[in-house]
């Protein structure tokens, strides 16, 4: 059996930077290290950090009474209000928001100030999207799917700037844009899907199309991992979504000649290696 590991599996640039920042602060023996939300959607990493004393907060009020410490903002970024509130605590705030996410904040801020309404294509409850939305100084809408774009019924006389969540599915984004165009909306499109996501998704699609079985490693809470699973499942029915090597109790068909492996942006390298090793030796 041949095992093909995607070259773009695992930590992306933004996640690597955020995670490394936290480990650096641990090494520097900083006291009171906080992350605003789990630094990545991966329990193994988050629990390791917890064991090393890192605390996860979900609200600035949790810092009340803390006079010394460092707070790291994860790669998803935070809302404008949260950022201001964090700064106001007087603690050391390290902004590890991915530069690709920051770019969207800037676009949304500038375009809304020009008078354009903003449409964000993405998941409204995802922290990255909540952050993006907060940078608009005018009307802002979130559209989660092509279906929602079909039901979008706003003023067609206005100008709209459309951006996307960095991890949104490229094909679905194109489909959504076409719907806005066909429905007569005056849209200025800025494709903000990040290259890492784009490359990861294209490669996964290509491997899944020729694989007899496909393994996607990621956390259920990781939006990019779940999307990766959806993409692979479209081309390869025997696609399995696993979190750790322990979940490898799957039934890879014995006739499988090619097994593909890919992983979301929050999956550490050692887990990918373990899964790869396990598949090579046990199937
Ligand atoms: S997926 Fe892209 S935008 Fe998101 S953290 Fe990684 S590099 Fe940044």
Boltz pocket constraint, residues with backbone or C-beta under 6 A from the ligand:
constraints:
  - pocket:
      binder: B
      contacts: [[A, 12], [A, 13], [A, 14], [A, 15], [A, 75], [A, 76], [A, 98], [A, 99], [A, 100], [A, 101], [A, 166], [A, 167], [A, 194], [A, 195], [A, 196], [A, 197], [A, 265]]
      max_distance: 6.0
